[in-house]
């Protein structure tokens, strides 16, 4: 496998053309493993909750906890498509790598903003208790009633059953908590104290992001689009925070629709990959994924808050006439990697104009997106056939 496309880039986005495709998850693992062992990459950022990432990072670094249980507790609602053997295998491989290389460990992070587990609140409150006990009464009151007491999936559903005014009030409280922590200066303090403060502020910011994400009115089309844009904006901020905090090269693993340089879904006014390219320039590279036929996990259309029972195995059917897949399927039966930057002019011309392409999120069937591969990605991996993943048990 060659990764000349990576060059000296600090961050490489690796996509999926279907959330429930086993081969896409396995390929993200395989690519990260190569980049870690051969190119010095040390951070894996997944399109997953920040709180889940922290707990899995604890396991990867120290061996504390059970990754299968963490995933069972954290990966619900749309995140349940990551509660798979492929992701668990990646996490366990990262831990094994760190046991062999304790002096230069790998890190695991989540960058998403739709769920903040109880452990995240505990981390913020615990830091305030240790470092700023005078703030403890205020922060405790601001977080009153916010720490989840239900399992993740139930809590995420219940959050949207509250009146919009209540959701806004919660977001105002979490925002105030962030400002209280930000106001504390660490000039002249130790590096360790400064790092602990930065982590606490980041954790409080995630709590606020989740509350703010819940405060959009998703029944109103314009506000729903704004909420989707907010999500990609904060995922970008969170990914950049991890780059700064670790100072290491990283892989961002997410759906194509979140790593692409240019979005083609009209419901998404902002796309993470485009913001990352503007922030990092050529230090951010994108590998898009596509496939010709096969099976994957998804739900029926209209299921907005999936539970395990909603998830089924679907088959893609034949490639559509005039689609990106039709062109790629014409190549012989081997899977292949295409560097779009150095492809011959004839190949570049094929992919410059937007054409239909399968971009399967959580449900199927759905209409293809109109994608210009040349504007969306730096490279492409094409798999002629894929298989469905399977869900591990949830808590």
MODA-V424523 format. One record per residue. N is the residue number from 1. RES is the residue in one small letter. PSI is psi in whole degrees, -180 to 180 (none if undefined). OMEGA is omega in whole degrees, 0 to 359 (none if undefined). BURIAL is # if it has 9 or more other C-alpha atoms within 8 Angstrom, else .. Layout:
n->N res->RES psi->PSI omega->OMEGA burial->BURIAL
n->N res->RES psi->PSI omega->OMEGA burial->BURIAL
This chain:
n->1 res->x psi->132 omega->181 burial->.
n->2 res->x psi->143 omega->179 burial->.
n->3 res->x psi->42 omega->175 burial->.
n->4 res->x psi->-24 omega->178 burial->.
n->5 res->x psi->-25 omega->186 burial->.
n->6 res->x psi->-42 omega->182 burial->.
n->7 res->x psi->-133 omega->179 burial->.
n->8 res->x psi->16 omega->185 burial->.
n->9 res->x psi->143 omega->177 burial->#
n->10 res->x psi->-27 omega->185 burial->#
n->11 res->x psi->131 omega->178 burial->#
n->12 res->x psi->120 omega->175 burial->#
n->13 res->x psi->127 omega->179 burial->#
n->14 res->x psi->122 omega->190 burial->#
n->15 res->x psi->-173 omega->172 burial->#
n->16 res->x psi->142 omega->173 burial->#
n->17 res->x psi->-5 omega->174 burial->#
n->18 res->x psi->126 omega->182 burial->#
n->19 res->x psi->-35 omega->186 burial->#
n->20 res->x psi->21 omega->180 burial->#
n->21 res->x psi->119 omega->181 burial->#
n->22 res->x psi->-42 omega->187 burial->#
n->23 res->x psi->-29 omega->178 burial->#
n->24 res->x psi->-43 omega->178 burial->#
n->25 res->x psi->-42 omega->179 burial->#
n->26 res->x psi->-37 omega->180 burial->#
n->27 res->x psi->-39 omega->176 burial->.
n->28 res->x psi->-41 omega->176 burial->#
n->29 res->x psi->-48 omega->183 burial->#
n->30 res->x psi->-43 omega->180 burial->.
n->31 res->x psi->-43 omega->180 burial->.
n->32 res->x psi->-39 omega->180 burial->#
n->33 res->x psi->-45 omega->178 burial->.
n->34 res->x psi->-47 omega->184 burial->#
n->35 res->x psi->-33 omega->177 burial->#
n->36 res->x psi->-44 omega->186 burial->#
n->37 res->x psi->-31 omega->187 burial->.
n->38 res->x psi->-23 omega->187 burial->.
n->39 res->x psi->5 omega->174 burial->.
n->40 res->x psi->15 omega->176 burial->.
n->41 res->x psi->141 omega->184 burial->#
n->42 res->x psi->-5 omega->184 burial->#
n->43 res->x psi->131 omega->175 burial->#
n->44 res->x psi->119 omega->181 burial->#
n->45 res->x psi->122 omega->183 burial->#
n->46 res->x psi->146 omega->172 burial->#
n->47 res->x psi->79 omega->187 burial->#
n->48 res->x psi->164 omega->181 burial->#
n->49 res->x psi->143 omega->177 burial->#
n->50 res->x psi->-42 omega->182 burial->#
n->51 res->x psi->-39 omega->176 burial->#
n->52 res->x psi->-41 omega->180 burial->#
n->53 res->x psi->-42 omega->180 burial->#
n->54 res->x psi->-43 omega->181 burial->#
n->55 res->x psi->-41 omega->178 burial->#
n->56 res->x psi->-33 omega->176 burial->#
n->57 res->x psi->-39 omega->175 burial->#
n->58 res->x psi->-44 omega->179 burial->#
n->59 res->x psi->-46 omega->182 burial->#
n->60 res->x psi->-39 omega->183 burial->#
n->61 res->x psi->-38 omega->191 burial->#
n->62 res->x psi->-18 omega->186 burial->.
n->63 res->x psi->0 omega->179 burial->.
n->64 res->x psi->137 omega->175 burial->.
n->65 res->x psi->173 omega->180 burial->.
n->66 res->x psi->113 omega->184 burial->.
n->67 res->x psi->-34 omega->178 burial->#
n->68 res->x psi->-40 omega->179 burial->.
n->69 res->x psi->-42 omega->179 burial->.
n->70 res->x psi->-47 omega->179 burial->#
n->71 res->x psi->-39 omega->179 burial->#
n->72 res->x psi->-36 omega->182 burial->#
n->73 res->x psi->-32 omega->190 burial->#
n->74 res->x psi->-31 omega->189 burial->#
n->75 res->x psi->90 omega->179 burial->#
n->76 res->x psi->177 omega->185 burial->#
n->77 res->x psi->-137 omega->182 burial->#
n->78 res->x psi->-21 omega->181 burial->#
n->79 res->x psi->-11 omega->183 burial->#
n->80 res->x psi->-20 omega->178 burial->#
n->81 res->x psi->-8 omega->175 burial->#
n->82 res->x psi->-3 omega->179 burial->#
n->83 res->x psi->72 omega->189 burial->#
n->84 res->x psi->161 omega->177 burial->#
n->85 res->x psi->-32 omega->183 burial->#
n->86 res->x psi->-43 omega->178 burial->#
n->87 res->x psi->-41 omega->178 burial->#
n->88 res->x psi->-40 omega->178 burial->#
n->89 res->x psi->-41 omega->177 burial->.
n->90 res->x psi->-48 omega->182 burial->#
n->91 res->x psi->-43 omega->180 burial->#
n->92 res->x psi->-36 omega->176 burial->#
n->93 res->x psi->-41 omega->178 burial->.
n->94 res->x psi->-41 omega->178 burial->#
n->95 res->x psi->-44 omega->179 burial->#
n->96 res->x psi->-39 omega->177 burial->.
n->97 res->x psi->-44 omega->182 burial->#
n->98 res->x psi->-31 omega->175 burial->#
n->99 res->x psi->-37 omega->179 burial->.
n->100 res->x psi->-24 omega->185 burial->.
n->101 res->x psi->63 omega->184 burial->.
n->102 res->x psi->-21 omega->182 burial->.
n->103 res->x psi->-12 omega->184 burial->.
n->104 res->x psi->70 omega->193 burial->.
n->105 res->x psi->156 omega->170 burial->#
n->106 res->x psi->154 omega->177 burial->#
n->107 res->x psi->152 omega->179 burial->#
n->108 res->x psi->136 omega->181 burial->#
n->109 res->x psi->149 omega->166 burial->#
n->110 res->x psi->149 omega->184 burial->#
n->111 res->x psi->10 omega->190 burial->#
n->112 res->x psi->169 omega->196 burial->#
n->113 res->x psi->25 omega->183 burial->#
n->114 res->x psi->-2 omega->180 burial->#
n->115 res->x psi->131 omega->174 burial->#
n->116 res->x psi->109 omega->184 burial->#
n->117 res->x psi->164 omega->182 burial->#
n->118 res->x psi->-31 omega->179 burial->#
n->119 res->x psi->-31 omega->181 burial->.
n->120 res->x psi->-43 omega->175 burial->#
n->121 res->x psi->-42 omega->180 burial->#
n->122 res->x psi->-37 omega->179 burial->.
n->123 res->x psi->-43 omega->180 burial->#
n->124 res->x psi->-50 omega->181 burial->#
n->125 res->x psi->-41 omega->179 burial->#
n->126 res->x psi->-41 omega->178 burial->.
n->127 res->x psi->-46 omega->180 burial->#
n->128 res->x psi->-42 omega->180 burial->#
n->129 res->x psi->-40 omega->182 burial->#
n->130 res->x psi->-45 omega->191 burial->.
n->131 res->x psi->-29 omega->184 burial->.
n->132 res->x psi->64 omega->184 burial->#
n->133 res->x psi->-24 omega->178 burial->.
n->134 res->x psi->-22 omega->178 burial->.
n->135 res->x psi->-10 omega->188 burial->#
n->136 res->x psi->-46 omega->179 burial->#
n->137 res->x psi->-41 omega->183 burial->.
n->138 res->x psi->-47 omega->183 burial->.
n->139 res->x psi->-39 omega->177 burial->#
n->140 res->x psi->-42 omega->179 burial->#
n->141 res->x psi->-40 omega->179 burial->.
n->142 res->x psi->-34 omega->181 burial->#
n->143 res->x psi->4 omega->183 burial->#
n->144 res->x psi->125 omega->177 burial->.
n->145 res->x psi->3 omega->184 burial->.
n->146 res->x psi->-32 omega->182 burial->.
n->147 res->x psi->125 omega->184 burial->#
n->148 res->x psi->136 omega->174 burial->#
n->149 res->x psi->-11 omega->177 burial->.
n->150 res->x psi->160 omega->171 burial->.
n->151 res->x psi->158 omega->190 burial->#
n->152 res->x psi->-51 omega->183 burial->#
n->153 res->x psi->-43 omega->180 burial->#
n->154 res->x psi->-41 omega->180 burial->.
n->155 res->x psi->-42 omega->182 burial->#
n->156 res->x psi->-38 omega->177 burial->#
n->157 res->x psi->-45 omega->183 burial->#
n->158 res->x psi->-32 omega->182 burial->.
n->159 res->x psi->-36 omega->183 burial->#
n->160 res->x psi->-4 omega->175 burial->.
n->161 res->x psi->-12 omega->179 burial->.
n->162 res->x psi->152 omega->177 burial->.
n->163 res->x psi->150 omega->182 burial->.
n->164 res->x psi->-38 omega->180 burial->#
n->165 res->x psi->-37 omega->178 burial->.
n->166 res->x psi->-41 omega->179 burial->.
n->167 res->x psi->-39 omega->177 burial->#
n->168 res->x psi->-42 omega->180 burial->#
n->169 res->x psi->-38 omega->177 burial->.
n->170 res->x psi->-41 omega->179 burial->#
n->171 res->x psi->-36 omega->177 burial->#
n->172 res->x psi->-40 omega->180 burial->.
n->173 res->x psi->-45 omega->181 burial->#
n->174 res->x psi->-34 omega->176 burial->#
n->175 res->x psi->-38 omega->177 burial->#
n->176 res->x psi->-39 omega->178 burial->#
n->177 res->x psi->-41 omega->178 burial->#
n->178 res->x psi->-46 omega->182 burial->#
n->179 res->x psi->-37 omega->177 burial->.
n->180 res->x psi->-42 omega->180 burial->#
n->181 res->x psi->-41 omega->180 burial->#
n->182 res->x psi->-31 omega->184 burial->.
n->183 res->x psi->-15 omega->181 burial->.
n->184 res->x psi->123 omega->182 burial->.
n->185 res->x psi->146 omega->177 burial->.
n->186 res->x psi->26 omega->177 burial->.
n->187 res->x psi->131 omega->178 burial->.
n->188 res->x psi->-4 omega->179 burial->.
n->189 res->x psi->174 omega->183 burial->.
n->190 res->x psi->161 omega->176 burial->.
n->191 res->x psi->-41 omega->181 burial->.
n->192 res->x psi->-41 omega->179 burial->.
n->193 res->x psi->-40 omega->178 burial->#
n->194 res->x psi->-39 omega->179 burial->#
n->195 res->x psi->-42 omega->179 burial->.
n->196 res->x psi->-40 omega->178 burial->#
n->197 res->x psi->-45 omega->180 burial->#
n->198 res->x psi->-41 omega->179 burial->.
n->199 res->x psi->-41 omega->180 burial->.
n->200 res->x psi->-42 omega->178 burial->#
n->201 res->x psi->-43 omega->179 burial->#
n->202 res->x psi->-43 omega->179 burial->.
n->203 res->x psi->-42 omega->177 burial->#
n->204 res->x psi->-35 omega->178 burial->#
n->205 res->x psi->-39 omega->178 burial->#
n->206 res->x psi->-43 omega->176 burial->#
n->207 res->x psi->-42 omega->179 burial->#
n->208 res->x psi->-42 omega->180 burial->#
n->209 res->x psi->-42 omega->181 burial->#
n->210 res->x psi->-44 omega->179 burial->#
n->211 res->x psi->-42 omega->179 burial->#
n->212 res->x psi->-38 omega->178 burial->#
n->213 res->x psi->-37 omega->181 burial->#
n->214 res->x psi->-13 omega->185 burial->#
n->215 res->x psi->1 omega->173 burial->#
n->216 res->x psi->150 omega->178 burial->#
n->217 res->x psi->96 omega->186 burial->.
n->218 res->x psi->-2 omega->172 burial->.
n->219 res->x psi->-11 omega->180 burial->.
n->220 res->x psi->118 omega->191 burial->.
n->221 res->x psi->-44 omega->182 burial->.
n->222 res->x psi->-40 omega->180 burial->.
n->223 res->x psi->-33 omega->176 burial->#
n->224 res->x psi->-42 omega->178 burial->#
n->225 res->x psi->-40 omega->178 burial->#
n->226 res->x psi->-38 omega->179 burial->#
n->227 res->x psi->-39 omega->177 burial->#
n->228 res->x psi->-39 omega->177 burial->#
n->229 res->x psi->-41 omega->178 burial->#
n->230 res->x psi->-42 omega->182 burial->#
n->231 res->x psi->-48 omega->181 burial->#
n->232 res->x psi->-32 omega->177 burial->#
n->233 res->x psi->-46 omega->183 burial->#
n->234 res->x psi->-30 omega->173 burial->#
n->235 res->x psi->-39 omega->176 burial->#
n->236 res->x psi->-50 omega->180 burial->#
n->237 res->x psi->-42 omega->183 burial->.
n->238 res->x psi->-39 omega->177 burial->#
n->239 res->x psi->-45 omega->179 burial->#
n->240 res->x psi->-35 omega->177 burial->.
n->241 res->x psi->-45 omega->180 burial->.
n->242 res->x psi->-36 omega->176 burial->#
n->243 res->x psi->-46 omega->180 burial->#
n->244 res->x psi->-43 omega->187 burial->.
n->245 res->x psi->-38 omega->181 burial->.
n->246 res->x psi->-28 omega->184 burial->.
n->247 res->x psi->20 omega->185 burial->.
n->248 res->x psi->162 omega->176 burial->#
n->249 res->x psi->148 omega->191 burial->#
n->250 res->x psi->155 omega->169 burial->#
n->251 res->x psi->134 omega->172 burial->#
n->252 res->x psi->116 omega->182 burial->#
n->253 res->x psi->117 omega->183 burial->#
n->254 res->x psi->180 omega->174 burial->#
n->255 res->x psi->151 omega->176 burial->#
n->256 res->x psi->-41 omega->184 burial->#
n->257 res->x psi->-11 omega->177 burial->#
n->258 res->x psi->-14 omega->179 burial->#
n->259 res->x psi->-19 omega->181 burial->#
n->260 res->x psi->153 omega->177 burial->#
n->261 res->x psi->-25 omega->181 burial->#
n->262 res->x psi->133 omega->182 burial->#
n->263 res->x psi->153 omega->181 burial->#
n->264 res->x psi->5 omega->175 burial->.
n->265 res->x psi->117 omega->184 burial->.
n->266 res->x psi->-18 omega->178 burial->.
n->267 res->x psi->-14 omega->182 burial->.
n->268 res->x psi->101 omega->181 burial->#
n->269 res->x psi->-18 omega->179 burial->#
n->270 res->x psi->141 omega->177 burial->#
n->271 res->x psi->132 omega->186 burial->#
n->272 res->x psi->-47 omega->184 burial->#
n->273 res->x psi->-38 omega->178 burial->#
n->274 res->x psi->-40 omega->178 burial->#
n->275 res->x psi->-38 omega->178 burial->#
n->276 res->x psi->-39 omega->178 burial->#
n->277 res->x psi->-39 omega->178 burial->#
n->278 res->x psi->-34 omega->181 burial->.
n->279 res->x psi->-38 omega->189 burial->.
n->280 res->x psi->-11 omega->184 burial->.
n->281 res->x psi->-138 omega->183 burial->.
n->282 res->x psi->-1 omega->174 burial->.
n->283 res->x psi->-7 omega->173 burial->#
n->284 res->x psi->123 omega->179 burial->#
n->285 res->x psi->151 omega->185 burial->#
n->286 res->x psi->129 omega->171 burial->#
n->287 res->x psi->109 omega->176 burial->#
n->288 res->x psi->159 omega->180 burial->#
n->289 res->x psi->150 omega->178 burial->#
n->290 res->x psi->161 omega->180 burial->#
n->291 res->x psi->161 omega->183 burial->#
n->292 res->x psi->-43 omega->184 burial->#
n->293 res->x psi->165 omega->175 burial->#
n->294 res->x psi->-166 omega->187 burial->#
n->295 res->x psi->156 omega->181 burial->#
n->296 res->x psi->164 omega->175 burial->#
n->297 res->x psi->142 omega->175 burial->#
n->298 res->x psi->180 omega->174 burial->#
n->299 res->x psi->169 omega->173 burial->#
n->300 res->x psi->154 omega->175 burial->#
n->301 res->x psi->146 omega->178 burial->.
n->302 res->x psi->-8 omega->176 burial->.
n->303 res->x psi->104 omega->186 burial->#
n->304 res->x psi->-24 omega->181 burial->.
n->305 res->x psi->77 omega->189 burial->.
n->306 res->x psi->148 omega->166 burial->#
n->307 res->x psi->171 omega->186 burial->#
n->308 res->x psi->-38 omega->184 burial->.
n->309 res->x psi->-19 omega->179 burial->.
n->310 res->x psi->-16 omega->190 burial->#
n->311 res->x psi->131 omega->180 burial->#
n->312 res->x psi->167 omega->174 burial->.
n->313 res->x psi->128 omega->178 burial->#
n->314 res->x psi->159 omega->173 burial->#
n->315 res->x psi->147 omega->189 burial->.
n->316 res->x psi->-29 omega->188 burial->.
n->317 res->x psi->179 omega->183 burial->.
n->318 res->x psi->158 omega->178 burial->.
n->319 res->x psi->150 omega->183 burial->#
n->320 res->x psi->147 omega->177 burial->.
n->321 res->x psi->134 omega->179 burial->.
n->322 res->x psi->4 omega->184 burial->.
n->323 res->x psi->165 omega->172 burial->#
n->324 res->x psi->-43 omega->182 burial->#
n->325 res->x psi->-35 omega->180 burial->#
n->326 res->x psi->-42 omega->178 burial->#
n->327 res->x psi->-46 omega->183 burial->#
n->328 res->x psi->-32 omega->181 burial->#
n->329 res->x psi->-19 omega->180 burial->#
n->330 res->x psi->-17 omega->175 burial->.
n->331 res->x psi->153 omega->184 burial->.
n->332 res->x psi->174 omega->194 burial->.
n->333 res->x psi->-3 omega->180 burial->.
n->334 res->x psi->143 omega->169 burial->.
n->335 res->x psi->155 omega->185 burial->.
n->336 res->x psi->163 omega->177 burial->.
n->337 res->x psi->130 omega->182 burial->.
n->338 res->x psi->119 omega->174 burial->.
n->339 res->x psi->106 omega->185 burial->#
n->340 res->x psi->-23 omega->181 burial->#
n->341 res->x psi->-32 omega->184 burial->.
n->342 res->x psi->9 omega->179 burial->.
n->343 res->x psi->152 omega->178 burial->#
n->344 res->x psi->153 omega->182 burial->.
n->345 res->x psi->-38 omega->180 burial->.
n->346 res->x psi->-40 omega->179 burial->.
n->347 res->x psi->-41 omega->179 burial->.
n->348 res->x psi->-40 omega->180 burial->#
n->349 res->x psi->-35 omega->179 burial->.
n->350 res->x psi->-33 omega->189 burial->.
n->351 res->x psi->6 omega->182 burial->#
n->352 res->x psi->-46 omega->180 burial->#
n->353 res->x psi->142 omega->177 burial->.
n->354 res->x psi->133 omega->179 burial->#
n->355 res->x psi->157 omega->181 burial->#
n->356 res->x psi->137 omega->178 burial->#
n->357 res->x psi->138 omega->177 burial->#
n->358 res->x psi->124 omega->173 burial->#
n->359 res->x psi->88 omega->191 burial->#
n->360 res->x psi->117 omega->178 burial->#
n->361 res->x psi->-109 omega->184 burial->#
n->362 res->x psi->-12 omega->183 burial->#
n->363 res->x psi->162 omega->182 burial->#
n->364 res->x psi->142 omega->4 burial->#
n->365 res->x psi->164 omega->175 burial->.
n->366 res->x psi->155 omega->179 burial->.
n->367 res->x psi->146 omega->177 burial->.
n->368 res->x psi->155 omega->172 burial->.
n->369 res->x psi->157 omega->172 burial->#
n->370 res->x psi->107 omega->190 burial->#
n->371 res->x psi->131 omega->166 burial->#
n->372 res->x psi->102 omega->181 burial->#
n->373 res->x psi->-35 omega->184 burial->#
n->374 res->x psi->-33 omega->179 burial->#
n->375 res->x psi->-18 omega->186 burial->.
n->376 res->x psi->-31 omega->190 burial->#
n->377 res->x psi->161 omega->175 burial->#
n->378 res->x psi->-26 omega->182 burial->#
n->379 res->x psi->166 omega->181 burial->#
n->380 res->x psi->137 omega->168 burial->#
n->381 res->x psi->127 omega->180 burial->#
n->382 res->x psi->126 omega->177 burial->#
n->383 res->x psi->122 omega->181 burial->#
n->384 res->x psi->-35 omega->180 burial->#
n->385 res->x psi->146 omega->177 burial->.
n->386 res->x psi->161 omega->175 burial->#
n->387 res->x psi->160 omega->180 burial->#
n->388 res->x psi->144 omega->170 burial->#
n->389 res->x psi->-173 omega->174 burial->#
n->390 res->x psi->154 omega->181 burial->#
n->391 res->x psi->134 omega->169 burial->#
n->392 res->x psi->159 omega->182 burial->.
n->393 res->x psi->143 omega->176 burial->.
n->394 res->x psi->161 omega->179 burial->#
n->395 res->x psi->none omega->none burial->.
